[in-house]
């Protein structure tokens, strides 16, 4: 409403350009109205410290739920929203590989890529804990007053780069541990022996990292919206105080 008054003040000031005194009077009214608007903290009756504590608690719970869900066996593989598919380059030659009797190798590789993501995901827990602790009061206010996925988008903007950098060596290690690297090398070795086939190389580490991070933030957005809006998800007194309707 305050922004509306300010806009109207400028609008009337233009219309009344011949009357400097009246234009200034309308402009002053608009500025006064804008100053008098209470912010979301005042309207909620909560102190900044309470909002910060409640929001950090919500994000700790939400991120823990996401990591616990994805970082277990079949957390990615059996979840249609999180499942990591074959790289596009392999999908493009899937028919060739299946006709050559290598379909089972594709299935095995896809399973192992998902297993690598499931093994690496719990390591993101510490990064979320650190990112939550480093939030400023300005960050907190912006997130609290923002849309249902405001915290998720904040973390996506601040954490995607560092998370990708941290995840890459973990995923490479996991890919090796679960046998995905060897499965991929065996598959490509046999594929390259076929005559007249197109190039099908893929960076499976990057592929798994990108899809893993995308799934984490997608599920975090779901958790955040639920904690904000669903009383059943507001499982502590602090969450009920900050987000209760």
C-alpha positions in Angstrom: 0.0 0.0 0.0 2.8 2.4 0.8 4.3 2.0 -2.7 0.9 2.8 -4.1 0.7 6.1 -2.2 4.2 7.0 -3.3 3.3 6.3 -6.9 0.1 8.4 -6.6 2.0 11.2 -5.1 4.3 11.4 -8.1 1.4 11.0 -10.5 -0.6 13.8 -9.0 2.6 15.9 -8.8 2.9 15.7 -12.5 -0.8 16.5 -13.1 -0.5 19.5 -10.8 2.7 20.7 -12.2 1.4 24.2 -12.3 1.0 24.2 -8.5 4.3 23.5 -6.9 3.0 23.8 -3.4 0.2 21.3 -3.9 2.5 18.9 -5.7 5.0 19.0 -2.9 2.2 18.4 -0.4 1.0 15.2 -2.2 4.6 14.0 -2.5 5.1 14.5 1.2 1.9 12.5 2.0 3.2 9.7 -0.2 6.6 9.7 1.6 4.8 9.7 5.0 2.6 6.8 4.1 5.5 4.8 2.9 7.4 5.4 6.1 4.4 4.5 8.2 4.0 1.0 6.7 5.0 -1.7 9.2 7.5 -4.3 8.0 6.8 -8.0 8.2 8.7 -8.3 11.5 6.5 -5.7 13.2 3.3 -7.2 11.7 4.3 -10.7 12.9 5.0 -9.5 16.5 8.3 -11.4 16.4 11.7 -10.0 17.1 14.4 -10.5 14.5 16.2 -12.9 16.8 13.1 -15.1 17.0 12.6 -15.1 13.3 16.3 -16.0 12.7 16.1 -18.8 15.2 12.9 -20.2 13.8 14.1 -20.0 10.2 17.4 -21.6 11.0 15.6 -24.4 12.8 13.3 -24.9 9.8 16.2 -25.1 7.4 18.1 -27.4 9.6 15.1 -29.8 9.8 14.3 -29.4 6.1 17.8 -30.0 4.9 18.2 -33.0 7.3 15.0 -34.5 5.9 16.1 -34.1 2.3 19.6 -35.5 2.9 18.2 -38.4 4.9 15.7 -39.2 2.2 18.1 -39.0 -0.8 21.3 -40.3 1.0 20.0 -43.8 1.5 19.8 -46.9 -0.8 17.3 -46.2 -3.6 16.9 -42.6 -2.4 17.7 -41.6 -6.0 17.3 -44.8 -7.9 13.7 -45.5 -7.0 12.5 -42.0 -6.7 11.0 -40.7 -10.1 11.8 -37.1 -9.2 15.4 -37.7 -8.1 16.3 -40.6 -10.4 19.5 -39.9 -12.4 19.1 -41.0 -16.0 21.8 -42.0 -18.4 23.7 -39.1 -19.9 22.1 -37.8 -23.1 25.0 -39.0 -25.2 24.3 -42.6 -24.1 20.6 -42.2 -24.5 21.1 -41.1 -28.1 22.9 -44.5 -28.9 20.8 -46.6 -26.5 19.1 -48.5 -29.4 22.5 -49.3 -30.9 23.8 -50.6 -27.6 20.7 -52.7 -27.0 20.8 -54.2 -30.5 24.5 -55.1 -29.8 23.5 -56.9 -26.6 24.8 -54.3 -24.2 21.4 -53.2 -22.8 22.2 -54.8 -19.5 25.4 -52.8 -19.3 23.4 -49.6 -19.6 21.1 -50.7 -16.9 24.0 -51.5 -14.6 25.7 -48.2 -15.3 22.5 -46.3 -14.5 22.0 -48.1 -11.2 25.6 -47.5 -10.2 25.4 -43.8 -11.0 22.4 -43.5 -8.7 24.2 -45.4 -6.0 27.1 -43.0 -6.2 24.8 -40.1 -5.6 23.2 -41.8 -2.7 26.6 -42.4 -1.2 27.8 -38.9 -1.7 24.7 -36.9 -0.6 25.1 -37.3 3.2 28.4 -35.3 2.9 26.3 -32.2 2.0 24.9 -32.1 5.5 27.9 -30.2 6.9 27.8 -27.7 4.1 24.1 -26.9 4.9 24.9 -26.5 8.6 27.6 -24.1 7.8 25.6 -22.1 5.3 22.7 -21.8 7.7 25.0 -20.5 10.5 26.4 -17.9 8.2 23.1 -16.3 7.3 22.9 -12.6 8.2 19.8 -10.9 9.6 19.2 -9.3 6.2 19.3 -12.7 4.7 16.8 -13.9 7.3 14.4 -11.0 6.8 14.4 -11.4 3.0 13.8 -15.2 3.3 11.1 -14.9 5.9 9.2 -12.3 3.9 9.8 -14.1 0.6 7.8 -16.8 -1.2 7.5 -20.4 0.0 10.8 -21.4 -1.6 12.8 -18.2 -0.7 15.3 -20.1 1.4 15.8 -22.8 -1.2 16.5 -20.2 -3.9 18.9 -18.4 -1.5 20.9 -21.6 -0.9 20.7 -22.5 -4.6 22.3 -19.1 -5.4 25.0 -19.2 -2.7 25.7 -22.9 -2.5 25.4 -24.4 -6.0 29.0 -23.5 -6.9 30.7 -24.6 -3.6 28.4 -27.6 -3.4 29.4 -28.7 -7.0 33.1 -28.1 -6.2 32.8 -30.1 -3.0 30.6 -32.8 -4.5 32.8 -33.5 -7.6 35.6 -35.4 -5.8 33.1 -37.2 -3.6 31.1 -38.3 -6.5 34.2 -39.4 -8.4 35.2 -41.5 -5.3 31.7 -42.9 -5.0 31.6 -43.7 -8.7 34.8 -45.7 -8.3 33.6 -47.3 -5.1 30.3 -48.6 -6.5 32.0 -49.7 -9.8 30.4 -47.2 -12.0 33.7 -46.0 -13.5 34.6 -49.6 -14.5 31.1 -50.2 -15.8 31.3 -47.1 -18.0 34.8 -47.9 -19.3 33.8 -51.5 -20.1 30.7 -50.2 -21.9 32.6 -47.7 -23.9 35.3 -50.1 -24.8 32.8 -52.5 -26.3 30.8 -49.7 -27.9 33.9 -48.3 -29.7 34.5 -51.7 -31.3 31.3 -51.5 -33.2 31.6 -50.2 -36.8 30.4 -46.8 -37.9 28.9 -45.7 -34.5 28.7 -42.0 -33.5 30.7 -40.6 -30.6 29.0 -41.3 -27.2 31.5 -40.1 -24.7 30.1 -38.6 -21.4 31.4 -37.0 -18.3 29.5 -39.2 -15.8 31.0 -37.4 -12.8 29.6 -34.0 -13.8 26.3 -35.7 -14.9 25.8 -37.2 -11.5 26.9 -34.1 -9.6 24.5 -31.8 -11.5 21.6 -34.2 -11.1 22.3 -34.8 -7.4 22.4 -31.1 -6.6 19.2 -30.4 -8.6 17.4 -33.1 -6.7 18.6 -31.8 -3.3 17.2 -28.3 -4.0 14.0 -29.6 -5.5 13.3 -31.5 -2.4 14.4 -28.7 -0.1 11.8 -26.4 -1.8 9.1 -29.0 -1.0 10.3 -29.2 2.6 10.5 -25.5 3.1 6.9 -24.9 1.7 5.6 -27.6 4.0 7.2 -26.2 7.1 5.9 -22.7 6.3 2.3 -23.9 5.6 1.6 -27.3 7.1 1.0 -27.3 10.9 1.8 -31.0 11.0 5.3 -30.1 9.8 5.8 -27.4 12.4 7.1 -30.0 14.9 8.7 -27.7 17.5 7.3 -24.8 19.5 9.7 -22.4 17.8 8.4 -23.4 14.3 4.9 -23.1 15.5 5.6 -19.6 16.8 7.4 -18.4 13.7 5.3 -20.1 11.0 2.0 -20.9 12.7 -1.1 -19.2 11.3 
